[in-house]
């Protein structure tokens, strides 16, 4: 999904309170936070990762945070 699609979907569901809408909003917030951390790493700590290693880092982080 392109970012414009994400924005329009967010606008459609901004007032909803069902479980699906809540999960969508939490997922969007988590992804935006992850992008913000990547950006801060580049700007303030001079960390450079290509797209594939950033994605791999995201997947590994999410997998570990879901394990008990």
Secondary structure, DSSP 8 states (H G I E B T S, - for coil): --HHHHHHHHHHHTT--SHHHHHHHHHHHHHHHHHHHHHHHHHHH-----HHHHHHHHHHHHHHHH--
